[in-house]
Amino acid sequence: MSWKVDVDAGTCIGSGMCAGTMPDAFRLDGEVAEPVQREMAPDEELLDVADSCPALAITVVDESGTEVGPRP
């Protein structure tokens, strides 16, 4: 099982919170963040980082395409 991670470049404000908190999962590419890999193993910390993104630019979906986490 894996999750697909996406950062909406049009929404991302480049705060770097995700890359600073989980550098193995996110990196800054210029002024926006991007996932290091598009598919990642399920991880609660990944959901915490997505929920703490100030722009809510990070989306995590499961294999069925359903968004994962407390945020709808």
C-alpha positions in Angstrom: 0.0 0.0 0.0 1.2 3.5 -0.8 0.0 7.1 -0.7 0.3 9.6 -3.5 1.5 13.0 -2.4 1.0 16.2 -4.4 1.9 19.8 -3.7 -0.2 22.4 -5.7 2.4 24.7 -7.0 -0.2 27.4 -7.6 -1.3 27.3 -4.0 2.1 26.7 -2.3 3.6 29.9 -0.7 7.1 28.3 -0.2 7.1 28.6 3.6 9.4 25.5 3.7 7.5 24.0 6.8 7.1 20.7 5.0 10.7 20.5 3.9 12.0 21.6 7.3 9.8 19.1 9.1 10.2 16.1 6.7 13.2 16.7 4.5 13.1 13.0 3.4 9.6 13.6 1.9 9.6 17.3 0.7 12.1 19.8 -0.8 11.9 23.3 -2.0 12.3 23.8 -5.7 12.8 27.5 -6.2 9.9 29.2 -4.5 7.6 26.2 -4.0 7.8 22.8 -2.4 7.5 19.5 -4.1 7.5 15.9 -2.8 10.8 14.0 -3.0 8.7 11.1 -4.4 5.2 11.0 -5.7 4.4 7.8 -3.9 5.2 7.2 -0.2 4.5 4.6 2.4 1.6 5.5 4.7 2.9 7.7 7.6 1.1 9.7 10.2 3.8 12.3 10.2 3.1 12.9 6.5 -0.5 13.6 7.3 0.6 16.0 10.1 2.8 17.9 7.7 0.0 18.1 5.1 -2.4 19.5 7.8 0.1 22.0 9.0 0.9 23.5 5.6 -0.1 27.2 5.9 -1.5 27.2 2.3 -3.1 23.7 2.5 -1.2 23.0 -0.7 -0.3 19.3 0.2 -2.7 16.5 -0.8 -2.3 12.9 0.2 -4.5 10.2 -1.4 -4.6 6.5 -1.0 -4.5 3.9 -3.8 -8.3 4.3 -4.4 -7.9 8.0 -5.0 -9.5 9.0 -1.7 -8.0 11.9 0.2 -6.3 10.7 3.4 -6.3 12.6 6.7 -8.6 14.7 8.8 -8.9 17.5 6.3 -11.6 16.9 3.7 
